[in-house]
């Protein structure tokens, strides 16, 4: 691993830890989660090839929204598991989407390397603010939301996902 990649990985770990700490110290997000989910679904974001997609296509569907970055080691670790989970959840019409806080080029390279089976969108740095509105005040990554078909956040997860916990939370809905 090059010196720059080690530095980026170290910085990602520090920011994820700070985000986790900050999130646990906060009582409530500044914006209501319902309004934030509506704002999320009102967005149009490009995929890694630059094609724009309206997130409104996911309204009235159960969603798992994962904020991530290619430079975030826990994000990279959980994405193959999320991809396998998408295959498992497809018959139940539950959709996973990834919003990358990264560049289109990095996301395209990552998607090709890891064969991710769910939509990846390029949110750039603006996606960090969106994740804050959705209950992640420290901006830590990865940050994942379980949103029911009514647009209500059922649960949020900061840090590396425990896939079995997510499965159990989906079953509980």
C-alpha positions as CSV (number, residue, x, y, z in Angstrom):
1,X,0.0,0.0,0.0
2,X,1.4,3.4,-0.9
3,X,2.1,6.0,1.7
4,X,-0.8,8.2,0.4
5,X,-3.3,5.3,0.7
6,X,-2.1,4.5,4.3
7,X,-2.6,8.2,5.1
8,X,-6.1,8.2,3.6
9,X,-7.1,5.0,5.4
10,X,-5.8,6.5,8.7
11,X,-7.8,9.7,8.1
12,X,-10.9,7.7,7.2
13,X,-10.6,5.7,10.4
14,X,-10.2,8.9,12.5
15,X,-13.2,10.6,10.8
16,X,-15.3,7.5,11.2
17,X,-14.4,7.3,14.9
18,X,-15.2,11.0,15.4
19,X,-18.5,10.6,13.6
20,X,-19.4,7.7,15.7
21,X,-18.5,9.6,18.9
22,X,-20.3,12.7,17.8
23,X,-23.4,10.8,16.7
24,X,-23.7,9.1,20.1
25,X,-23.5,12.5,21.9
26,X,-26.3,14.1,19.9
27,X,-29.9,13.8,20.9
28,X,-31.7,14.6,17.6
29,X,-31.0,15.7,14.1
30,X,-31.5,19.3,13.3
31,X,-33.9,18.5,10.4
32,X,-36.9,16.2,10.9
33,X,-36.1,12.8,9.4
34,X,-39.3,12.8,7.3
35,X,-38.4,16.1,5.7
36,X,-34.8,14.8,5.1
37,X,-36.1,11.6,3.5
38,X,-38.3,13.7,1.2
39,X,-35.3,15.9,0.4
40,X,-33.2,12.8,-0.4
41,X,-35.9,11.4,-2.7
42,X,-36.3,14.7,-4.4
43,X,-32.6,14.5,-5.5
44,X,-31.3,13.6,-8.9
45,X,-27.8,12.1,-8.8
46,X,-25.4,10.9,-11.4
47,X,-24.2,7.3,-11.6
48,X,-20.5,6.7,-12.1
49,X,-20.9,7.1,-15.8
50,X,-22.5,10.5,-15.4
51,X,-26.1,9.5,-16.3
52,X,-28.5,11.3,-14.0
53,X,-31.1,9.3,-12.0
54,X,-34.0,10.7,-10.1
55,X,-34.2,9.2,-6.6
56,X,-37.9,9.7,-6.7
57,X,-38.0,6.3,-8.5
58,X,-37.5,4.8,-5.0
59,X,-40.5,6.5,-3.4
60,X,-43.0,4.1,-1.8
61,X,-40.4,1.3,-1.6
62,X,-38.4,-0.1,1.3
63,X,-34.9,1.2,1.0
64,X,-31.5,0.6,2.5
65,X,-29.5,3.8,1.8
66,X,-25.7,3.5,2.3
67,X,-23.5,6.5,2.4
68,X,-19.9,5.4,1.7
69,X,-16.6,6.3,0.1
70,X,-13.9,4.3,-1.7
71,X,-11.3,5.7,0.8
72,X,-13.3,4.4,3.8
73,X,-12.0,0.9,4.8
74,X,-15.2,-0.2,6.7
75,X,-17.3,1.0,3.7
76,X,-15.2,-1.1,1.3
77,X,-15.4,-4.1,3.6
78,X,-19.2,-4.1,3.9
79,X,-20.1,-3.4,0.2
80,X,-19.7,-7.0,-1.0
81,X,-22.0,-8.1,1.8
82,X,-24.5,-5.5,0.8
83,X,-24.3,-6.6,-2.8
84,X,-25.1,-10.2,-1.7
85,X,-27.9,-8.9,0.5
86,X,-29.4,-7.1,-2.5
87,X,-29.6,-10.3,-4.4
88,X,-31.3,-12.0,-1.4
89,X,-33.8,-9.1,-0.9
90,X,-34.8,-8.6,-4.5
91,X,-37.8,-10.9,-4.3
92,X,-39.1,-8.9,-1.3
93,X,-38.8,-5.7,-3.4
94,X,-36.4,-4.1,-1.0
95,X,-33.8,-1.9,-2.7
96,X,-30.3,-1.0,-1.6
97,X,-28.7,2.2,-3.0
98,X,-25.3,3.5,-2.4
99,X,-24.5,7.2,-2.3
100,X,-20.7,7.8,-2.7
101,X,-19.1,10.7,-1.1
102,X,-16.4,10.5,-3.7
103,X,-15.6,11.2,-7.3
104,X,-17.3,9.5,-10.3
105,X,-14.0,8.1,-11.5
106,X,-13.2,6.5,-8.1
107,X,-16.8,5.1,-7.8
108,X,-16.6,3.7,-11.4
109,X,-13.3,2.0,-10.7
110,X,-14.6,0.5,-7.4
111,X,-17.9,-0.7,-8.9
112,X,-16.0,-2.5,-11.8
113,X,-13.5,-4.1,-9.4
114,X,-16.1,-5.3,-6.8
115,X,-19.1,-6.0,-9.1
116,X,-21.6,-4.2,-6.9
117,X,-25.2,-5.4,-7.7
118,X,-27.1,-2.3,-6.6
119,X,-27.2,1.3,-7.9
120,X,-24.3,3.5,-6.9
121,X,-24.8,7.2,-7.2
122,X,-22.2,10.0,-7.0
123,X,-23.2,12.3,-4.2
124,X,-19.8,14.1,-3.8
125,X,-19.2,16.2,-0.7
126,X,-22.8,17.5,-0.8
127,X,-23.9,14.0,0.2
128,X,-22.2,14.5,3.5
129,X,-24.6,17.3,4.3
130,X,-27.5,15.1,3.3
131,X,-26.4,12.3,5.6
132,X,-26.2,14.9,8.4
133,X,-29.8,15.9,7.8
134,X,-30.7,12.2,7.9
135,X,-29.3,11.8,11.4
136,X,-25.6,11.6,11.0
137,X,-24.5,15.0,12.6
138,X,-20.8,14.0,12.7
139,X,-20.7,12.9,9.1
140,X,-19.1,9.5,9.9
141,X,-18.9,6.8,7.3
142,X,-20.3,4.4,6.5
143,X,-23.7,5.5,7.4
144,X,-26.7,3.4,6.5
145,X,-30.5,3.9,6.8
146,X,-33.3,1.5,6.7
147,X,-36.3,3.4,5.3
148,X,-39.8,1.8,5.1
149,X,-42.1,2.3,2.1
150,X,-43.9,5.2,3.9
151,X,-40.6,7.1,3.9
152,X,-39.9,6.7,7.7
153,X,-36.4,6.0,8.9
154,X,-36.8,2.8,10.9
155,X,-33.2,2.5,11.9
156,X,-29.8,4.1,11.2
157,X,-26.4,2.5,11.4
158,X,-23.1,4.3,11.9
159,X,-20.0,2.4,11.2
160,X,-19.5,-1.0,9.6
161,X,-22.8,-2.8,9.3
162,X,-23.5,-6.1,11.0
163,X,-25.4,-7.7,8.2
164,X,-27.3,-10.1,10.4
165,X,-28.5,-7.2,12.6
166,X,-29.8,-5.5,9.4
167,X,-31.5,-8.7,8.3
168,X,-33.2,-8.9,11.7
169,X,-34.3,-5.3,11.5
170,X,-35.8,-5.9,8.1
171,X,-37.7,-8.9,9.3
172,X,-39.0,-6.9,12.3
173,X,-40.6,-4.3,9.9
